[in-house]
Amino acid sequence: MTDRPAGTVGVGPWEGGWPVDGDGALPGHLDPELLAAGDTRNVVDRYRYWRHEAIVADLDTRRHGFHVAVENWEHDFNIGSVVRTANAFNAAAFHVVGRRRWNRRGAMVTDRYQHEHHHADVAALHAWAGERGLPLLGVDNVPGSRPLEGYAVPRDCILLLGQEGPGLSPDALAACEEVLAITQHGSTRSMNAGAAAAVVMYHWALQHAGA
């Protein structure tokens, strides 16, 4: 592969003869269009020139056990950020509860590499989780919540986040097995939903990723 000029993203067209497998054919995971034109996608170097379907299939072999769910009653613009972070931590899937449509701009196309599920309401998400034996863990700093720090998050679970401002709905709080809060030390009442999602996913990864 060839590097692109400073300030550009990705790599340029493949230089020299294209890679071949033992039969002299192009390996199935590589995309001839990307090899010819270059790969400017936001992917790690491991996946340069790979077909989209091949990347998803490879990620599926090592998905982590946690899912991420977000309530979407008011078209929360933070959902894209949550989804992008879920991709970074290779979540099993992400779930949107409420409105099916959400602002995908913040996801930076990372939703294409993940599995998306939609649930009409919290009851539907709770039923889906129950059928698979996945505990539903809320993330919100409400009275009665448990500090995230020191909490042993299950390897397989669903992390449910609310919207910016109102947080988790009453129905969501009632459906959760536990509600976890990120301890804060400043003056603001709450942090950005996208930032909170990153903190809790990293907390999960510290306990389980690579274990």
N, C-alpha and C positions, 0 to 999 in steps of 0.2 A: 504494500500500500504506500501511498505518498502523502506527506503532510500538506496541508493547505497553508496559504500565507497567514501571517499573524493577523489576528482580528477576525478570522473566519472560523466557522464551526465544522468539525468533522475532518474528513480526508478526501483527497482528490481521486481521480480515476486510478485503477490498479495499473502499475507500471510493469512491463514485461509480460511474459506468458502467464495466462491465468492459471490458478491452482487446479489440479486435477486429482481424481481419486485413483485407486489401483487399476481401474478399467480405462483410464485416460479420459474420463468424463468429468464435467464440472460437478463438484460435490453438491448434493441436493439442497443443503442449507444455504448455499450462496445464491445471490440474485444477480443475474447477468447485467441487468440495467444499472444496478448500483456499481458493479465493477467497472462498467464503461463510463459512467457519468460522475462517479464519486458518491460518497455517503455523508450527508450533512445532518443526519438525524441526531437527536439527543440520546445517544446510546453509549454505553461503555465500549472500550476498544475491543473487548471480546466479541461483540456482536457487529462489528463493522462489516458491511457488505452482506450480512445475513438477510434472508427473507424474513418478512414480518412473522409469518406463520411458524417459521423455525425458531425464532426468538421466543415466542409464546410457548411453544412445545418444550423448549429447553428450560424455561422458567418453571413450567408445570412440574418438572422432575424434582424441584427443590423449593416449592412454595412453603412458606412458614405456616404454622398452625393457627395464627390469629386472623380474624376478619375485622374489617373496619366498617362501621355503619354510621350514617349521618342523617339526621332528620332534615327534611327539606320542605318546610311549609311556606316559606317566604322567599324562595329562590336565593338562598344564601350563597353569596359569591365566594365564600371560603371553601366550598366543597372541592373546587378544582385543586386548591392547595393541599387539602387532605388527601385527595386521590393521588397526587404527585408523590407525596411522602409515602403513601401505602405502596406505591411502586418501588420506591427506593428501598423499602424494607421487605419487599417481595411478599406482601400479604396474600393470604389464600384467595381473598376476593374483597371487593368493596360493595357496600349495600347503600341504596338510597331509599329512605323511608318518606313517604308522602308524595310530593309532586315528582312525576317521572322526569321532567325536563330540568336540567341544571346547567349552570354556566361552565362549559368545558374549557374555556380559554385558560384558566389558571392551571389546568392539568397538564398543559404543554404536550398534548398528544399521548401522555403516559397511560391514559385510560385504555388505549388500544392494546396494551400489553397485559391487561388484567382481565379478571372475570367480574362482570357487573351484574348485580341482582337488584330488582326493584320490588318494594313491598308497599302496598297501599297505605298501611298504617302500622303502628307499633305492634298491635296484636298479631298481624301477619308475620312480622319479623320474629316475634317471640315464638310463634308456632313453628316457623322454619328452623329456628335455633333448637327448639325442644326436640324436634324430630331427629336431629343430628347430635344431640347430647352436648350442645355448646352453651356454656353459661354466658349470659348477657351481662356485661359489665359497663355501667355508665361512667362517663367522665364529666364531672361538674362539681363546682365548689358550693354545694348546698348544705344546709344543716343536716347533720347525721352522716355525711359522707366520710369515707375513710381516707387517710393520707396515702397517696400513691407511693411515697417513699417507704421502703420496707415491706410493701405488700407483695406477696408471692403471686404474681399473675399466672393463671393456668396456661399451659402451652397451647391448648386448643380453646379458643374463646372468641367472643365477638365484643369488640370495643365500640360502644355507642356514644356518639358525640351529638350535642345539640347545636342550635344555631347561634350565631354571633348575637349577643345581647340577651335574649330570653333564656338561653341554655336549653337543657332537656325539658321536654314537656312533662306535665304531671303523669300522663299515661306511660311515658318512657321511664320515668323514675320508679313508678310502681312495678314495671315489668322487670327491672334489673335485679339480678341476684345481689350485686354490690354496686355502690356508687363511689367512685374514687375521685379524690380532689388533689390537685397539684398545689403544694404549699407555696404561697407567694409571700414576698417580704417587702413589697412596696406599698404604694397608696391606692393603686387601681383595684377595683373589685374583681376583675376577671382579665384573662389574657385572650389574645386572638385565638379563634377556634383552630386555625391551621397550626399555630404554634403549640397549642395544647395537644393536638393530635401527634405532632412530632415528638413531644416529650414522652407521651405514654407509649408510643411505638418503640422509642429508644429504650424505655424502661423494660418493655417486653424483651427486646433484643439482648439487653445486658444479661437477662436470666436464661434465655433459651437459644439464641442464634449461635450456631456452631457447637452446641452442646451435644 
